[in-house]
Amino acid sequence: MNAEQPGKDAMKADTIAKRARGSETKRWLGKVRSALWPPVEESFDATQPIAESVGKSGERFRFRVACDMASRERVFRFAHEIYSGVSLAQDDDGMVVSPHDAGPETFTLLAESEDGTILGTVSLVFDSERGLPCDEIYWQETGALRSQGRAMAEVTRLALRKDPDASREILLRLFNLIYVYATRVRGYTDFVIEVHPRHVKYYERALGFRTEGGEQKCPRVGGAPAVLARLDLALPKREVRRIGGLGDAVKERTLYRHFWYTDREPGLARAMAAAWRPMPEHEARYFGIAPTSEKEGVLAS
């Protein structure tokens, strides 16, 4: 036993040294994150932003939950403006609205500049008895995922104003926020999204999506080609813990290095949960998507 003791002592000393180095590394990473990203300004007042961020050029962006008729109409009209610019808008009433917007759990965010100009928006449709928008053409793929017990939320109506200084910041923050909402507020496991084939590589490289369904014509955007991609939300969880908040200090192409670190997520989740409101019936009627059958849960387009 005495002959083994020096070896055990050496191993113990090595373990202590590794833990010390680990603690030093964590403290250093914390300082880097704090220096790169200012504190998130949280608010539980639905009339106020749920978060703010600062772009590379110093411009400030605000993020809100679209939780009333006025903010939803702004989103719907903004999406129509952006989609019309690339010949994807289908409706002539100047709004991009879906029957799923009247669903009791649909969640919509908007991003705006300091002067209130909308710069981007995204919505989450959570899987339910109504299904998902992508079920229209990818019902086999989504059915297989449901049979595996996956809880899916579809990322839809993603629209960004063309702005070289703002687009990436807006995109990564919108994905950052819907990831936090889907996992911490709703407990879902996967994102699915229909993307144009030429954008698939970007989503794979920047966010870790993987192709789930092959190229199809999507009737909701005028028959434009689409590919179904899926993101297992365990991936961003791991990546945010590993490199979240480190930004350009990490030489990787993933957007997760720019996500807010995990210690910011509980406050963001509380703010979004507090601000969210489902679309009431009178708003659904105003937008032309009021329920036609309460028993069947069918919505009119």
N, C-alpha and C positions, 0 to 999 in steps of 0.2 A: 504493500500500500504506500509505503514511504517513497518508493521508486516512482510511483505514478503521480505523486502529489505535484511536483514541479510542472508536469504537463498540464494538469488540471488548472493550476494557478495561471499558467500562460494562456490557456484557452479562456479563462474567466477574464483576464486582463484584456485580451483581444476583443472579447464581447463588449466589455465596458467601453473600450476605445471606439468601437464601431457605433455604439449607441450615442456616444458623445459627438462623433462626427455627423451622425444622422440628425441629432438635435441642432447642431450648428447649421447644417444644410437647410433644415426646415425654417430656422430663424432667418437665414439669408433669403430663402424663397419668399418668406412673408414680407421682408423689407422690399424686395424687388416688386412684388405684386402691389404693395401699398404705394410705391413710387410711380408705377406705371398707370394705375387706375385710381382716380379719386373716389371717395365714398359714394355709394349709390344713395340718392335721395329718395326715400320711400314715403308714400303717402297713402292713407286709407280713405281719403276724400275722393269720391268717384269723379269729381270735377277737376281733380289735379292729376298730373302725370304719376304713373306708378314707378317710373324710373327715368333717369337722365343719363346721357353719355356724352363724351367729348370726342370729336373727330380728330384726325391727325393735323388738320389745319387750325384746330382750336374752336371750331364751330360746335355749338351745343345742340343736342337732339333730345326731344322729349318723347316718351312712349306712354300711350294711354290704352285703356280697355274701351272698345266701342260698346257702350252699355246703355245707350238711349237712342231715340229716333234720329236726333240730329247727327250724332257721331256715326251711326250706322249709315245714314244717307250720304254723309261725306265719304265714307269708305266705298260704298257701292258706286258712287259717281267717279271717284278717283280711279277705281279699278277699270271702269268703262273707258275713261280717258286713256289709261295706259294700254289697255287691250286693243282699243280702236287704233292706236298708233302702230300696232303690229298685226292688224287685221284679224284679231281674235274675238272681238266683241260680237255677240249674237243679238242682243236686244236693241230695239230702237228707242227705248225710253230713257236712255242715258245712264242706266245703272246695270251693274252686274250683280244679280240677286239669284240665290238658289233656294229651293224649298227647304234645304237643310238649314238655312239661316233661321228658320222658325223652330228648329229643334231645341229642346229644353237644355241642351248642354253645349251647343255651339259657342265657340270662343273666338273673338276677333280683336286683334291689336292694330293700332295705327301708330305711325311714327311721324313726327312733324318737326319743323325747324323752330327757332325761337320766335319767329313772326307768325307761327301757326300754319304755315304751308305744309300740306301733307306730302311726305317723301316716300312713304311705303306702308304696306299693310299685309297682313296674313291672317288666315282663319284656320281653326282646328275644328274638324267635325269628328266627334267621338262615336265609335261604333255602337250601335244600338239595334233595336228591332227594325228601325227604318233603314239600316244598312249605311253604306258609305257612298259618296258620289262615284268613286271608281268602280263600284260593283257593276255599273252599267256595261263595262267592257272587260273588267278583270274579275268577274265573279268567281271563276275557278280558283284563281290565286288567293283571293281574300278568303274564300271558303276553306281552302287548305290551311291557311294561317289560323282561322277560327277553330278548326278541328284540333290544332296543336295547342289551343288554349291561349293564343296570343291576344292581347288587348290592344287594338289598333286605333290610332287617331290619324285621320287624313289631313295632311297639310294642303290647303287649297286657297285659291284666290290670292296667291302671292303676287304682289305688284310693287314695283320700285320705280320712282322717278329717275330718269337718266341724269346722273350727277357724278362725275368722276371722283369728286372729293367726299361724297356722302354714301354712295351706293353700297360699298363693302361694309361700312360701319353699320348702316341700317340693316342690311341682310343678316350680318352675324348677330346683332342684338335681337332682332326678331326671332331668330332661331334659338338664341340663348334663352329668351323669355318663354317661348312656347315649350321648350324642353323642360324648363323648371315647372311650368304649369302642368304639363302632361304627367310628369313623374311625381312631383311633390304634392300637388293638389288632387290630381285625379288617379294617380297610381297606374298609369298605362305603361305598356311594355314596348310598343313599336310605333314609329311613324311610317306611313305610306304616302307617296306623292307621285302624281303623274307629271313627267317632265318631257320636254322636247328631246329627241334623241341626241341632238348636238350638245345638250347641256348635261348629259348623264355623267361624263367623265369628271366634270367639275364637282358635282354632288358626291361622287365617289371619293375624289381626292380631298375635298375640303371638309366634308362632314361624315364620310364613311358609309354612305348609302350603298346598297347593293341591288343590282337588277333583280326584280322579282317576276316581272311579266314582260314579254316581248312587245315589239312595236305594233301599235294599233292606231286606228283613226279615232280621235276623240270627238264625239258629236257636240260636246259642250263648248268647244272652241273651234267651231266651223270645220270639223273633220281634220284638223291639224294632227300630225303624227305625235304619238305619246308613248312613253315607256313607263311602266310601273316600277318604282324603286322603293326599297324598304330600309329603314334604319332601326336596328335593335338598340333601344335606348340605354342598354347596359354599356354600350360603347362610349357615348358622351360622358356618362357617369365616371367611367374609368379615366378618360382623357382629361376631364376637368380636374379631377383629383391629382392627376400627374402633372399637368402643365397649365391648368387654368389660371388666367391672370398674368401670365409671364410675357405675353405679347411677343415682340420682336427679340426678346432675350432668348427665345427658343427658335432655332433654325429649322423649323418644320413647316410644311405648307398647310397643315390643318388649321381650321378656324378656331378649334377648341383652345388654342393658346391665348386667344383674345376673349374667351368667355370669362364672365365674372367667376371668381373662385367660389368654392362650395359654401364658405361661411356667409356669403351674401344671399344664398338661395332661400333660406327660411323667410327672410324679410320680404323678398320679392314675391314668394308664394303667397304670403299673407296679404300683401297689397293687391295682387291680382284677384285672389279669391274674394276679397272685400269689395273690389270694384265691379266684378262681373255681375251682370243681370241678364236673365234670359229674355228673349224677345216676347213682349206681351201680345195678346191677340189683336189689339187695335193696331199695333205696329205691323203685324203680319198682314193684316187686311190692307193697310196703307201701301205696303210693298207688293201686294198682289200674291201673297203666299199663305193666306189664311187656311186653316184645316178645312177640308171638305167632308171628312168623316172622322169623328172622334173615335169611333169603334175601331176603324182600320188604321187610324193614324196617318192617313194619306193627305199629302199637302198638294194644293193646286199650284201650278207654275204660272 
